[in-house]
Amino acid sequence: LDGEFASVKSTATRLDQRVEALQSNADRLSESIKILNETTLKMSSEISTLRKTLQTELDTVARPADINAAVTPYKDRIAALEGSLKTFEKIEAERAAQARGVVLSLELANLQRTVNTGAAYAEELNKVKAAAQGQVKLDELERYATTGAPTLATLQESFRPLIYKIVQASQPDQPTSLLGRFVDQAKSVVQVRRVEHDADDTSVEAIVARMESALRSGKLGTVVAHAKNLPPPNAEPAQPWLKQVKARTSVDTAMQSLEANLKSSLSKTSLTPTR
């Protein structure tokens, strides 16, 4: 275990270093784009001034035909320069966007690893938020960032002792004698239930069996749907557990949405070859 922990820690360190390097590149690209924008504005202002000056001087000494003949070459060169500047600006913007996408994908992978353990993931989520720069919605993930969401294995394990409580919730009051309590505890440990039920069976045992089957298959949304069919007295003991199921479902859905948005964003970002 120590060896595996050291390996994981080493991998996380390398990932952090790579993220920092990529973030640094992204910052440099952003600064380059800022300088380019300032240069473009300055050149545009100078070009506008040059046009006005040429037009004023030519109006006083030349005919319209002469003016056009003299100005046209400059207009062509100016148009070509402006086109080159726009192309370069677009390339740099796309490079910066792609660099941010790579950083975000790495941070998202770190977040997914922590989410999969069921632990709190506030630190990893903050890094994703910084890399995303407000381009994705993280509200659903923020709800459980400080507590985490139980894993599927944890939910399966915690459901087993809950089955008896759900089934017996609507039964008459349990015996209060020592022997009665002993027998009742034994029943909660050794549960004999039917595992197959008709499709139209609406008994509590049938509903619980369907919940258990869906849980084994990892279909948490189906588990919640079946739980809605439980009578109120039987549903009551399951409420805390169902909240954990809903938390896991919300987190998994939010992560899937994030990954889909990231893939879509990266597929739309293409770099134009520099000439």
C-alpha positions in Angstrom: 0.0 0.0 0.0 2.9 2.4 0.8 4.4 1.7 -2.6 1.0 2.3 -4.4 0.5 5.5 -2.3 4.0 6.8 -3.2 3.3 6.0 -6.9 0.0 7.8 -6.8 1.6 10.8 -5.1 4.4 10.8 -7.6 1.9 10.7 -10.5 -0.1 13.6 -8.9 3.1 15.6 -8.5 3.9 15.2 -12.2 0.4 16.1 -13.2 0.6 19.2 -11.0 3.9 20.2 -12.7 2.4 19.6 -16.1 -0.7 21.7 -15.2 1.5 24.5 -14.0 3.6 24.4 -17.2 0.5 24.5 -19.3 -1.0 27.2 -17.3 2.2 29.3 -17.7 2.1 28.8 -21.5 -1.6 29.8 -21.5 -0.7 33.0 -19.5 2.1 33.8 -22.0 -0.2 33.3 -24.9 -2.8 35.6 -23.3 -0.2 38.2 -22.8 0.9 37.9 -26.5 -2.7 38.3 -27.6 -3.0 41.4 -25.4 0.1 42.9 -26.9 -1.1 42.0 -30.4 -4.4 43.7 -29.8 -2.7 46.8 -28.6 -0.4 46.8 -31.6 -3.4 46.3 -33.9 -5.2 49.2 -32.5 -2.2 51.4 -32.8 -1.6 50.4 -36.4 -5.2 50.9 -37.2 -5.0 54.4 -35.8 -1.8 55.1 -37.8 -3.4 53.7 -41.0 -6.4 55.9 -40.6 -4.3 58.9 -40.1 -2.2 58.0 -43.1 -5.3 57.7 -45.3 -6.6 61.0 -44.2 -3.2 62.7 -44.8 -2.8 61.1 -48.3 -6.4 62.0 -49.2 -5.9 65.7 -48.1 -2.6 66.1 -50.0 -3.8 64.4 -53.1 -7.0 66.4 -53.2 -5.0 69.6 -53.4 -2.5 68.6 -56.1 -4.0 65.9 -58.2 -7.1 64.9 -60.2 -9.4 62.1 -58.9 -7.9 59.6 -61.4 -4.4 60.4 -60.3 -5.4 60.1 -56.7 -6.9 56.6 -57.2 -3.8 55.5 -59.1 -1.6 56.6 -56.3 -3.6 55.4 -53.4 -4.7 52.0 -54.8 -1.3 50.2 -54.2 -1.3 51.5 -50.6 -4.8 50.4 -50.1 -3.9 46.9 -51.3 -0.9 46.7 -49.0 -2.9 48.0 -46.1 -5.7 45.5 -46.7 -3.1 42.6 -46.9 -1.5 43.8 -43.7 -4.8 43.9 -41.9 -5.7 40.5 -43.2 -2.4 39.1 -41.9 -2.9 40.6 -38.5 -6.4 39.1 -38.2 -5.1 35.7 -39.2 -2.3 35.8 -36.7 -4.6 37.0 -34.0 -7.0 34.1 -34.7 -4.2 31.5 -34.6 -2.9 32.8 -31.3 -6.4 32.8 -29.8 -7.0 29.2 -30.9 -3.7 28.1 -29.5 -4.5 29.8 -26.2 -8.0 28.1 -26.1 -6.5 24.7 -26.9 -3.9 25.1 -24.1 -6.7 26.0 -21.7 -8.6 22.9 -22.8 -5.6 20.7 -22.1 -5.2 22.2 -18.6 -8.9 21.8 -18.0 -8.9 18.1 -19.1 -6.1 17.3 -16.7 -7.8 19.0 -13.8 -11.0 17.3 -14.7 -9.3 13.9 -14.7 -7.9 14.7 -11.2 -11.4 15.6 -10.1 -12.9 12.4 -11.5 -10.4 10.3 -9.6 -11.3 11.9 -6.3 -15.0 11.7 -7.0 -14.7 8.0 -7.7 -13.4 7.4 -4.2 -16.4 9.0 -2.5 -14.2 11.6 -0.7 -14.7 15.4 -0.6 -13.3 17.1 -3.7 -13.5 20.8 -3.0 -9.8 21.4 -3.7 -9.9 19.5 -7.1 -13.2 21.4 -8.0 -11.5 24.7 -7.3 -8.7 23.8 -9.7 -11.3 22.9 -12.4 -13.1 26.1 -11.8 -9.9 28.1 -12.2 -9.0 26.3 -15.4 -12.6 26.6 -16.8 -12.6 30.4 -16.4 -16.4 30.5 -16.0 -17.0 28.6 -19.3 -18.8 25.6 -17.6 -21.5 25.3 -14.9 -20.3 23.6 -11.7 -23.3 24.3 -9.4 -24.4 20.7 -9.1 -20.8 19.6 -8.2 -20.4 22.4 -5.7 -23.4 21.0 -3.6 -21.4 18.0 -2.6 -17.8 19.3 -2.8 -17.2 19.3 0.9 -18.9 16.0 1.7 -18.3 13.9 -1.4 -20.8 11.3 -2.7 -20.9 7.7 -1.7 -19.5 5.2 -4.2 -21.8 2.5 -5.8 -20.0 -0.1 -3.7 -20.8 1.8 -0.5 -24.4 2.3 -1.5 -24.8 -1.4 -2.2 -23.2 -2.4 1.1 -25.3 0.1 3.2 -28.5 -1.1 1.5 -28.3 -4.7 2.7 -29.1 -4.0 6.4 -31.7 -1.4 5.3 -33.8 -4.0 3.5 -35.3 -5.5 6.7 -36.1 -2.1 8.1 -38.0 -1.1 4.9 -40.0 -4.3 4.7 -40.9 -4.4 8.4 -41.6 -0.7 8.7 -45.4 -1.2 8.2 -45.6 -4.3 10.4 -47.1 -4.2 13.9 -45.0 -3.0 16.8 -42.1 -5.3 17.5 -42.0 -7.4 20.7 -40.5 -5.8 23.8 -39.5 -9.0 25.7 -35.9 -10.1 25.7 -36.7 -13.2 23.7 -38.8 -11.2 21.2 -36.0 -8.7 20.7 -33.5 -11.5 20.2 -35.7 -13.2 17.6 -36.3 -9.8 15.8 -32.6 -9.1 15.7 -32.0 -12.6 14.3 -34.5 -11.9 11.5 -32.8 -8.7 10.6 -29.5 -10.7 10.1 -31.0 -13.8 8.4 -33.4 -12.5 5.8 -35.5 -15.0 3.8 -37.1 -13.2 0.9 -38.4 -14.1 -2.5 -36.0 -13.1 -5.2 -38.5 -13.3 -8.1 -41.8 -11.4 -8.3 -44.4 -10.9 -11.0 -44.2 -7.7 -13.0 -47.5 -6.5 -11.6 -46.6 -7.3 -8.0 -46.8 -4.1 -6.0 -46.0 -5.5 -2.6 -43.2 -3.9 -0.5 -41.0 -7.0 -0.9 -41.4 -6.8 -4.7 -40.5 -3.1 -4.8 -37.5 -3.7 -2.6 -36.4 -6.6 -4.8 -36.5 -4.4 -7.9 -34.6 -1.7 -6.1 -31.9 -4.3 -5.1 -31.7 -5.6 -8.7 -31.3 -2.1 -10.1 -28.7 -1.3 -7.5 -26.6 -4.4 -8.4 -26.7 -3.1 -12.0 -25.6 0.3 -11.0 -28.8 1.9 -12.3 -29.3 4.5 -9.5 -31.9 6.5 -11.3 -34.0 3.3 -11.6 -33.5 2.6 -7.8 -34.9 6.1 -7.0 -37.9 5.5 -9.4 -38.8 2.2 -7.7 -38.4 3.8 -4.3 -41.2 6.3 -5.1 -43.6 3.3 -5.2 -43.0 2.4 -1.5 -45.8 3.3 0.9 -44.8 6.2 3.2 -44.2 4.1 6.3 -41.8 1.8 4.4 -40.2 4.7 2.5 -39.3 6.6 5.7 -36.4 4.4 6.8 -34.9 4.6 3.3 -34.8 8.4 3.1 -31.3 9.1 4.4 -30.0 6.3 2.1 -31.9 7.7 -0.9 -30.4 11.1 -0.4 -27.0 9.5 -0.8 -28.2 7.8 -3.9 -29.4 11.1 -5.3 -26.1 12.7 -4.4 -24.2 10.0 -6.3 -26.5 10.4 -9.3 -26.2 14.2 -9.4 -22.4 14.1 -9.2 -22.1 11.4 -11.9 -24.5 13.3 -14.2 -22.6 16.5 -13.7 -19.3 14.8 -14.4 -20.6 13.3 -17.6 -21.9 16.6 -18.7 -18.6 18.3 -18.0 -16.7 15.7 -20.0 -19.1 15.9 -22.9 -18.7 19.7 -23.0 -15.0 19.5 -22.9 -14.8 17.0 -25.8 -17.1 19.2 -27.8 -15.0 22.3 -27.1 -11.8 20.5 -28.0 -13.2 19.1 -31.2 -14.2 22.6 -32.4 -10.8 24.1 -31.7 -8.5 23.6 -34.6 -5.1 25.3 -35.3 -4.4 27.0 -38.6 -0.9 26.1 -39.8 1.6 29.0 -39.5 3.1 30.1 -42.8 
